[in-house]
Amino acid sequence: MEKGQLIEFRLERARLLAVLDRPEGKKDWIALDHRGHPHKIRPQQVEYQIDGGPYNIAEIKEFLKAAENHQDHSVLEIAWEIVIEEGKGITPSDLAQLLFSNSTPMYCYIAHSLLMEDKIYFKRKGELYEARPTAQVDEIKHQLEIEGLKQAEKEEFVKKLQRAQSKEKIEWSEGDLSRLQNLERYVLQPEQNNHAAQELLIIAGKPATPEASYELVIELGLWSSRENLYLRRSSYPKHFSKKALTLAQLYTDSPPVDLAEAERLDLSTLKVYTIDDESTEEIDDGLSIEYLPDNQVKIWVHIADPTRLVLPDDELDLEARRRSTSLYLPTGMIPMFPPELATGPMSLVQGKICPALSFGVILDKQGAIGEYEIHASLIKPTYRLTYEDVDEMLQLRIEAEPEIASLAQLAKLRHQWRKSQGAIDISMPEAVIKVSEDDQIKIQLLESSTSRRLVAEMMILTGEIAGKYCQAHQLAVPFRGQPQPELPPEEELINLPAGPVRSCAIRRCMPRSEISINPTRHASLGLETYTQVTSPIRRYTDVLVHFQIKAHLRGIALPFSSEQMQQVLFGVTLVVQEAVSVERQTNRYWGLEYLRRHSDEIWQVLVLRWLREDENLGLILLEELGLELPHRFERNVSLGDRLNMQVSRSDPQRDEIRFRELV
């Protein structure tokens, strides 16, 4: 190394030219770049030494400009084709002579720059550059082409993103949507450090946070402002498979022939009442009264028969099993079966002959089951009634419909009998939250009525009949039971205010219901055996009971053995638990959103129970809305106190609510 030499070295991966100026110690040198900035250089740092000289720093710009003007990498392909045929390595000097017929220091440096920047044709080996094999060159070109396309696609995507933020309607490609899904994943799984999402947020001019990601997916129109994050986080299927939808459409247009139709009992002459909320579309139960000689009355409960269209383990069955239940959310219902089937051929449609599973029963004088029978049947629903219709008919004592009054009397008798068997009544306010398409929230408090109690008793009665039948014939079905609760002492309950406070204290003591293929007592219903069978369009466990009972009635092999039933129930139970959690969380979200929008209103609340009495943390009931929410009291209160409160803060996204008491 000598003063005045022109060398190339790397500084933080950048290639720099500098002129050696003076020694620094025994081995190092100080070199000056084209700006005159000094750099301490060791001999091993020098990557290329330009012949000639001595040079000064003013000449560096000339070398750099010449190298820049000759940055045409396509010329290397010509050199590569020649060199690969000769099968030997080359130096920058050889390449300069080959390309420019000139091997002066300037052109040697240009050749060196071309080789240093080349990623395709040559690879360095010591002082020489060897030509890469043809196959390797082709592969590198292919990879660079792919990278180029990806980069172009990314640049186009960034432009679309910016246009979308300006409220321009964008047609997103599959590749675009794949990128945007990173934003969605970042919202749903904020604990994961999603670098792709964070990069998109930075491009969009937003903070790299899950909250900003949520705002952006709404801003881009990927989600609505009422997006259900609980549902998206769950494993509950959001869409039906193509096979299931195709099969559903086929059955809707042309239902398959019912091979067991000749075995069905024709009950189409009976007057059949279906009683539901006005908004209900899946009609899965109907009621009849048959007046018999000797003043006996037979109750008929007709249950929709979706298994006429579904076979165990076929596409519709597996789809329903994956869902395990219809999901009832404020923003709408997600059915267990495709909607065209659930509300069409599977439902009990007024005025049409419908297949059903019918349960006939004669009660004894106390209300216990005296005689019962079960048949695959054909019925013709006569009236589609709402609960309000039935209450009005009972109040007006419509003589043309004596069956309604008979059903109400028998339901009352059944309720009294169950009470005598230890049934436990818990009466708590129940509300339904509905959200319209334009995001209007309505909370409707469900009033306890004769009609609702009538239908509930008939459904419980049917569950007991099904349980008795399956137990008597040793059918493996999902029996439901509930352990006997340890209730507070009577004197303690009497000291609590009657109504929701007392019911809440009892509810706290109730054990969870259990599902087993072995019948057990259901404590709160007061029944020794019970299985749910009345909602096969909405609950998959009911479908399983239908499969087993219908097979036994026909005298054919049961679709599910005890082991198979146990295995199916394990998966179904987990899905149902998750679905219930989604429903609960979603209802709470919209309840808090309703309160946020009505933060100026004053609500009368009931002090329901203590969560942590030593911390003054309790549960309050907004009686007008049927909402139970936690609150920390600033003063001493007692259970059953009624207070006036106003929302001070409600954040549905964070699941937070705060009240202040108005004194």
DRENTI-743937 format. One line per 10 residues: number of its first residue (from 1); their letters; for each residue z, y, x of C-alpha. Coordinates in steps of 0.02 Angstrom, whole numbers, plus 32768, in hexadecimal, padded with zeros to 4 digits. Layout:
<romars>
NUM) a) Z/Y/X  ...
</romars>
This chain:
<romars>
1) mekgqliefr) 8000/8000/8000  7FCB/80A8/8048  7FD4/815B/8012  7F3E/818E/7FA9  7F1B/80E0/7F64  7EEB/80D7/7EAA  7F48/804A/7E52  7F63/8007/7DA2  800D/7FCD/7D63  8060/7FB0/7CBA
11) lerarllavl) 80E3/801E/7C6C  812C/7FD4/7BCC  808D/7F6B/7BB5  8019/8002/7BC8  7F9E/8003/7C5A  7FAF/809D/7CC9  7F4D/80DF/7D5F  7FAC/813A/7DE9  7F94/8176/7E9B  8012/813D/7F1F
21) drpegkkdwi) 806A/81D9/7F60  80F7/81A7/7FD3  8166/8115/8004  820F/80FF/7FAF  8282/8096/801D  823F/7FFF/807B  81CB/7FB4/7FF7  81BB/8028/7F62  8142/80B8/7F4A  813C/8152/7EDC
31) aldhrghphk) 8097/815D/7E7E  8059/81F1/7E19  7FF8/81D9/7D75  7F71/824D/7D32  7FF7/82C6/7CF1  804F/82C9/7D99  80E3/8265/7D56  8135/81FC/7DDE  8151/8140/7DCC  81B2/80CE/7E40
41) irpqqveyqi) 813E/803B/7E67  815E/7F96/7EBE  80CC/7F37/7F0D  80DB/7EA6/7E90  80C4/7F20/7DFF  8014/7F4D/7E35  7F95/7EF4/7DC5  7EF6/7F3D/7E0F  7ECB/7FA2/7EA9  7E2E/800E/7EA9
51) dggpyniaei) 7DCE/800D/7F4D  7D9F/80AC/7FA7  7E05/8147/7FB3  7E6E/819E/7FDC  7E79/81DD/7F27  7ED3/826D/7ED5  7F19/8274/7E24  7E88/82E0/7DE6  7E12/824B/7DFE  7E79/81DB/7D8B
61) keflkaaenh) 7E32/822F/7CEE  7D82/820C/7D2B  7DA6/8152/7D3D  7DFA/8149/7C93  7D6A/81A4/7C3C  7CE8/8134/7C8D  7D48/8097/7C58  7D58/80DA/7BA6  7C9E/80FD/7B9B  7C75/8049/7BCA
71) qdhsvleiaw) 7CEC/7FF1/7B51  7C60/7F89/7B04  7CA9/7EDB/7B01  7C09/7E90/7ABF  7BC1/7E96/7B6F  7C44/7E18/7BA2  7BF2/7D94/7B34  7B54/7DA2/7B9E  7BB8/7D91/7C3E  7C19/7CFF/7BF5
81) eivieegkgi) 7B79/7CA0/7BC9  7B3D/7CB3/7C7E  7BE5/7C8B/7CCF  7C08/7BF1/7C64  7B62/7BA5/7C97  7B8A/7BC1/7D4F  7C37/7B77/7D36  7C93/7BE7/7DAF  7D0D/7C79/7DA3  7CE3/7D31/7DC0
91) tpsdlaqllf) 7D3B/7DCD/7E01  7D2E/7E7C/7DB8  7CB7/7EA3/7E47  7C48/7E0F/7E15  7C48/7E47/7D60  7C1D/7EFB/7D8E  7B87/7EBE/7DF1  7B55/7E49/7D62  7B63/7ECA/7CD7  7B39/7F6E/7D2C
101) snstpmycyi) 7AE4/7F39/7DD0  7B64/7FAA/7E20  7C06/7F76/7E79  7C48/8021/7EAA  7D05/803B/7E8F  7CE4/8096/7DEB  7C7D/8006/7D9F  7CF2/7F83/7DE5  7D80/7FD9/7D87  7D17/7FDD/7CE8
111) ahsllmedki) 7CF8/7F22/7CFB  7DB1/7F06/7D1B  7DDD/7F67/7C7B  7D63/7EFF/7C14  7DB0/7E5E/7C56  7E62/7E9A/7C3C  7E41/7EC9/7B86  7DDC/7E2D/7B60  7E2D/7DAC/7AEE  7D95/7D3E/7ACE
121) yfkrkgelye) 7D28/7D0E/7B60  7D8B/7D0C/7C03  7E39/7CDC/7C3D  7E8A/7D11/7CDF  7EB2/7C8F/7D63  7EF9/7CDE/7E02  7E7C/7D5E/7E44  7DED/7D14/7DDF  7DBB/7D13/7D27  7D7C/7C6E/7CE0
131) arptaqvdei) 7D08/7C5C/7C4B  7D5E/7C0C/7BB4  7D0E/7B6C/7B6D  7C93/7B86/7ADD  7D03/7B30/7A5C  7D95/7B9F/7A8C  7D2B/7C3C/7A7F  7CEE/7C08/79D2  7DA0/7BE8/7998  7DDF/7C90/79DB
141) khqleieglk) 7D4F/7CEB/7985  7D79/7C91/78E3  7E30/7CC2/78EE  7E05/7D77/7916  7D8E/7D7B/7883  7E19/7D3B/7811  7E93/7DBC/7857  7E11/7E44/783C  7DF9/7E10/7787  7EB5/7E0C/776D
151) qaekeefvkk) 7EC7/7EB9/77B8  7E3A/7EFC/774B  7E88/7EAA/76B2  7F30/7EF6/76DE  7EE5/7FA3/76F1  7E8F/7F91/7649  7F32/7F57/75FC  7F8E/7FF0/7640  7F0B/8061/75EF  7F21/8006/7548
161) lqraqskeki) 7FDE/8017/7557  7FD0/80D2/7571  7F57/80E3/74DE  7FCB/807B/746F  805B/80F0/749B  7FEC/817E/745D  7FE9/8124/73B3  7F36/80E5/73C9  7F17/803E/7374  7EF7/7FBC/73FB
171) ewsegdlsrl) 7EA8/7F0F/73F2  7F15/7EAD/746B  7EC6/7E1A/74C5  7F22/7D75/74E1  7F43/7DAB/7594  7F8A/7E50/7558  7FFD/7DFA/74DC  8037/7D83/7563  806D/7E1A/75CB  80BF/7E6F/7537
181) qnleryvlqp) 8124/7DD2/7511  8187/7DFC/75AE  81CA/7E95/7552  81FD/7E28/74BF  8252/7DAA/7531  82B1/7E36/7588  82F6/7E6F/74DF  8326/7DBF/74A9  836C/7D89/7552  83AE/7E2A/75A3
191) eqnnhaaqel) 8419/7DC6/761C  837B/7D8C/7675  8334/7E05/76F5  8282/7E0F/76AF  8220/7E66/773A  817B/7E60/76DB  81CA/7EB9/7647  821E/7F39/76B7  8177/7F5E/770A  8127/7F7B/7660
201) liiagkpatp) 81B4/7FEF/762D  819E/8056/76CA  80E2/8062/76A9  810A/809B/75F7  817E/8121/763C  821E/80D1/75FA  82C0/8095/7649  82BB/7FE0/7682  833E/7FA8/7602  8341/7F2C/7570
211) easyelviel) 8363/7FBE/74F9  82C7/8019/7534  8265/7F76/7525  829C/7F68/746F  8262/801A/744D  81BA/7FF9/74A0  818F/7F5A/743F  81AF/7FBB/739E  814E/8051/73DF  80BA/7FE0/7406
221) glwssrenly) 80C1/7F92/7359  80E9/7EE4/739B  818A/7EE0/7336  81C0/7F3D/729C  825A/7FAA/729B  82B3/7F22/7237  828B/7E95/72AF  8307/7E07/72A1  8342/7DE9/7353  83BA/7D61/731C
231) lrrssypkhf) 8329/7CFE/72D2  82BD/7D1A/736C  8349/7CDF/73DF  8363/7C42/7377  82FF/7BA2/7384  82D7/7BA8/72C9  8218/7B96/72B6  81CB/7C3C/7284  8122/7BF2/7252  80E4/7B51/7205
241) skkaltlaql) 8075/7ADE/726C  7FBA/7ADF/7246  7FC3/7A29/7211  804E/7A4E/7194  7FF1/7AE4/714C  7F50/7A80/713D  7FAA/79F3/70E3  8004/7A70/7073  7F60/7AC1/7040  7F12/7A18/701E
251) ytdsppvdla) 7FA4/79E2/6FAF  7FA5/7A8A/6F56  7EEC/7A7E/6F2C  7EEE/79C4/6F07  7F99/796E/6EFC  7F94/78B7/6F33  7F9E/782E/6EB2  8052/77FF/6E8A  8053/7743/6EA9  80FB/7733/6E51
261) eaerldlstl) 80CA/779A/6DB8  80C8/7701/6D46  817E/76E1/6D76  81B7/7790/6D45  821D/77A9/6CA7  81C4/7821/6C31  8242/78A8/6C03  81BF/792A/6BDB  81FB/7937/6B26  82A4/797B/6B5D
271) kvytiddest) 82C3/7A35/6B59  82DA/7A68/6C0F  832B/7B0B/6C49  8316/7B49/6CFB  8398/7BCE/6D25  8389/7C38/6DC2  8389/7CEA/6E03  82F0/7D4B/6DCF  82B0/7D52/6E83  82BC/7C94/6E9D
281) eeiddglsie) 8212/7C45/6EBB  8244/7B94/6EEC  827E/7B48/6E47  82D3/7AA5/6E74  8348/7A7D/6DE2  8344/7A7B/6D24  83C1/7A4C/6C9C  83B0/79EF/6BF6  8423/79B2/6B6C  83FD/7913/6B0C
291) ylpdnqvkiw) 845E/78FC/6A69  8485/7843/6A4E  84C8/77E2/69B8  8585/77E1/699A  858C/789B/69CD  8575/786F/6A84  8520/78EA/6AF7  84BF/78BD/6B94  84A5/793E/6C1C  8402/7933/6C7C
301) vhiadptrlv) 83F2/798B/6D23  833E/7988/6D61  8320/79A5/6E1A  8276/79CF/6E64  8224/793E/6EBE  81D1/797E/6F5E  81D5/78D0/6FAA  8145/78A5/6F34  80DC/7908/6FB0  813D/78DF/704F
311) lpddeldlea) 814C/783B/70AC  81D3/7817/712D  8198/784F/71D9  80F4/789B/719C  80C4/794D/71D1  8118/79A2/713D  81B6/793C/7152  81C3/7961/720C  81A1/7A1A/71EC  822C/7A20/716A
321) rrrstslylp) 82A0/79C0/71DE  8282/7A3E/726A  82B9/7AC9/71F4  833C/7A64/7194  8358/7AF1/7118  8301/7B86/70CA  833C/7C26/711B  8375/7CAF/70A4  8370/7D58/70F9  837C/7E0A/70B3
331) tgmipmfppe) 82C9/7E27/70E8  8288/7D8C/7090  8294/7CD0/7087  824A/7C59/7107  822B/7BB5/70AA  824C/7B06/70EA  81A5/7ACA/70A3  8103/7B30/70A8  8113/7BB2/701C  8077/7B7D/6FBC
341) latgpmslvq) 80C7/7AD1/6FA7  817B/7B0A/6F8F  8151/7B82/6F02  80C2/7B19/6EBC  80B6/7A5B/6EAF  8168/7A40/6EEB  81BB/7AB6/6E6E  81EA/7A9A/6DB8  8169/7B0F/6D6C  817E/7B47/6CB9
351) gkicpalsfg) 8105/7AF5/6C40  80C2/7A74/6CBC  80E2/79B9/6CCA  814A/79A9/6D68  8189/7910/6DC8  8246/7913/6DDA  82DE/78AD/6E07  8347/78B3/6D67  8402/7890/6D5C  8445/7865/6CAF
361) vildkqgaig) 8500/7863/6C90  857B/7850/6C01  8626/789B/6C23  86C7/7854/6BDD  8740/78C1/6B7B  8796/78FE/6C19  86F2/792E/6C70  86E5/789B/6CE8  8642/783B/6CFA  863B/77B4/6C75
371) eyeihaslik) 858B/7770/6C82  84FC/77A8/6CF1  8448/777B/6D19  83C7/77B6/6D96  830B/77B1/6D7C  826D/77ED/6DCF  8229/784D/6D3B  81A8/78C0/6CEF  81E7/795F/6C9C  819C/79FE/6C52
381) ptyrltyedv) 8209/7A99/6C71  8217/7AFB/6BD0  826D/7B9C/6C01  827C/7BFA/6CA5  831F/7C5C/6C8E  8383/7CD2/6CFA  8440/7CCF/6D02  8441/7D6F/6C9D  83D6/7D1D/6C17  8450/7C8C/6C05
391) demlqlriea) 84E9/7CFF/6BFF  8496/7D63/6B75  8467/7CC5/6B14  851B/7C89/6B1C  855F/7D31/6AE9  84E8/7D3D/6A54  8501/7C85/6A28  8448/7C63/6A0F  8443/7BD8/698E  8393/7BA3/69BD
401) epeiaslaql) 83D1/7B70/6A6A  8470/7B0B/6A4C  8451/7AAF/6AF1  8486/7B49/6B54  852F/7B50/6AFC  8545/7A93/6B14  8522/7AA4/6BCE  85A0/7B32/6BDD  8627/7ACE/6B82  8607/7A33/6BED
411) aklrhqwrks) 8609/7A9A/6C8C  86B2/7AE0/6C5B  86F2/7A30/6C38  86B3/79F6/6CE2  8708/7A87/6D39  87AE/7A5F/6CE4  879D/79A8/6D16  877A/79D4/6DCB  8812/7A47/6DCC  8879/79B4/6D90
421) qgaidismpe) 8835/7951/6E24  8870/79D4/6EA1  87D6/7A45/6EAA  87FD/7AED/6EFC  87B0/7B8C/6EB6  878D/7C1A/6F2F  8747/7CB5/6EDC  8709/7D36/6F58  868C/7DC3/6F39  85DD/7D8D/6F6A
431) avikvseddq) 854D/7E03/6F8C  8493/7DF2/6FA9  843D/7E6B/7020  8384/7E8E/7003  8312/7EF5/7073  826C/7F30/702C  81C8/7F44/708A  81EC/7FFD/70A2  8298/7FD5/70EC  82FD/8006/7053
441) ikiqllesst) 83A1/7FA5/7051  83F1/7F6B/6FB0  8498/7F10/6FA6  84B9/7EB6/6F02  8565/7E74/6ED9  8557/7DCC/6E81  85C8/7DCB/6DEA  8620/7D29/6DBF  85D4/7CF6/6D18  85D5/7C65/6C9E
451) srrlvaemmi) 851F/7C3E/6CC7  853D/7C32/6D82  85D6/7BC5/6D69  8571/7B59/6CF0  84E7/7B39/6D6F  8563/7B1E/6DFE  85C4/7A9B/6D9B  8524/7A3E/6D6C  84ED/7A39/6E21  8597/79FA/6E5B
461) ltgeiagkyc) 8592/7977/6DD0  84E7/793C/6E0D  8528/7931/6EC0  85B6/78C3/6E84  853F/7850/6E24  84CE/7840/6EBD  8566/781C/6F2B  85A6/7795/6EB4  84FA/7743/6EAD  84E2/7744/6F6A
471) qahqlavpfr) 8594/7706/6F89  8582/767A/6F08  84E0/763E/6F55  8513/7660/7009  8485/76D9/702C  848E/773A/70CF  8485/77F0/709A  84D8/7892/70D4  857A/788C/7071  85DC/792E/7073
481) gqpqpelppe) 8699/7932/7082  8723/79AC/70A7  87D1/7982/70EA  8866/79B2/707F  889E/7A61/70B2  8951/7A93/70DA  8965/7B24/7063  89EF/7BA7/7071  8A8A/7B83/7008  8A7C/7BB6/6F52
491) eelinlpagp) 8B05/7C3A/6F65  8AA5/7C88/6FF6  8A03/7C8F/6F92  8A5B/7CDB/6EFB  8A9A/7D69/6F69  89E6/7D95/6F95  8983/7E06/6F1E  8919/7D9F/6EA6  885E/7DA4/6EBF  8800/7DB2/6F65
501) vrscairrcm) 889E/7DBF/6FD2  88E6/7D1C/6F8F  883C/7CC6/6F91  8822/7CFE/7044  88C9/7CB1/7078  8894/7C0C/702A  87E6/7C16/7077  8832/7C27/7124  8885/7B7D/710F  87E9/7B21/70D7
511) prseisinpt) 87A4/7AA6/7158  86EA/7A9E/7177  8688/7A26/710B  8647/798D/7166  85AA/7922/715B  85B3/7867/7173  8552/77CD/713C  85FA/778C/70FB  863E/77D6/7059  86E0/783B/7066
521) rhaslglety) 8743/78A8/6FF0  870B/795D/6FDA  87B0/79B9/6FC5  8779/7A63/6F84  8703/7A13/6F03  8787/7993/6ECE  870A/7903/6EE0  8720/7859/6F32  8667/784E/6F5D  85E1/78D3/6F65
531) tqvtspirry) 8535/78F4/6FAF  84C1/7987/6F9B  8422/7957/6F3F  83F3/79ED/6ED3  838E/7A59/6F4D  830D/79E9/6FA1  8290/7A79/6FB2  8311/7ADD/7013  8383/7A61/706E  8346/79D1/70D8
541) tdvlvhfqik) 83E4/7969/70BF  83B9/7967/7004  830B/7926/7031  835D/7896/708F  83C5/7868/6FF6  8327/786B/6F8A  82CB/77F8/7004  8358/7778/6FFF  837D/777C/6F43  82C6/7774/6F0F
551) ahlrgialpf) 82A5/76E1/6F83  833B/7684/6F3C  8306/76A9/6E89  825B/765F/6EAE  82A4/75C8/6F05  824C/75E8/6FAA  8291/75F2/705B  82F8/768D/7082  829C/770A/70F1  8335/7724/715F
561) sseqmqqvlf) 83B2/76A7/71A3  8465/76DF/71C4  843E/76F9/727D  839F/775C/7258  83F8/77C7/71D7  8484/77ED/7251  8407/7821/72D6  83A4/7891/7260  8443/78E2/721E  847D/790F/72CD
571) gvtlvvqeav) 83E3/797B/72EC  83DE/79C2/723B  8495/79F7/7242  8478/7A5C/72E2  83E1/7AB5/7298  843F/7ADF/71F7  84D1/7B26/725B  8459/7B97/72BA  8402/7BCB/7218  84A8/7BF7/71C7
581) sverqtnryw) 84D5/7C5F/7260  842E/7CBC/7256  8449/7CDF/719C  84FB/7D1D/71BA  84CC/7D8D/724C  8434/7DD3/71F2  8498/7DFC/7157  851B/7E51/71C1  8494/7EB6/721B  844B/7EF9/7178
591) gleylrrhsd) 84F9/7F15/7131  8523/7F83/71C7  847A/7FDA/71B9  849D/7FFF/7102  8545/804B/7130  84F4/80AF/71BD  847A/80FB/7141  8509/8120/70C7  8587/8161/7145  85AC/81F8/70D6
601) eiwqvlvlrw) 85E9/818B/7045  869E/8163/7021  86C5/80AB/7005  875D/805D/6FB3  8796/7FCD/7021  8815/7F44/7008  8886/7F0C/7096  8858/7E54/7093  88B5/7DFE/7120  88F6/7E17/71D0
611) lredenlgli) 8890/7DE6/7268  8916/7E1E/72E5  89A5/7E6E/7286  8A02/7EA2/7325  896A/7F0C/7352  894F/7F4D/72A1  88A5/7EF6/72A0  8876/7EB7/71F5  87E6/7E83/7186  87B2/7EFB/70FC
621) lleelglelp) 8745/7ED9/7064  86CD/7F5E/7025  86DE/7F29/6F71  8643/7F84/6F34  85D5/7F2C/6FB5  862E/7E85/6FCF  8630/7EA4/708C  86C2/7E67/70F7  86D7/7EC8/719A  875E/7EDF/721F
631) hrfernvslg) 87C2/7F81/722D  8852/7FBD/729A  88CD/8020/7231  891E/80BF/7271  89B7/80A9/7200  8A1A/801F/71AF  89C3/7FD0/711A  89E2/7F35/70B0  896F/7EAA/7076  8924/7EDB/6FD0
641) drlnmqvsrs) 892A/7F97/6FF2  8892/7FF6/6FB7  8859/8082/702A  87CD/8101/702C  8764/80F6/70CB  86C8/8140/7116  8658/80FB/719F  8673/8159/7242  85F9/80F2/72A8  8583/8061/7283
651) dpqrdeirfr) 8510/8015/7305  84B8/7F7A/72BF  8462/7F56/7366  8509/7F4B/73BF  855F/7EFB/7329  85E1/7F85/7325  8633/7FDC/7290  86C0/805C/7289  8715/80A8/71F1  878B/8139/71D7
661) elv) 8808/813F/714B  8804/81D3/70D6  88B6/8202/70A7
</romars>
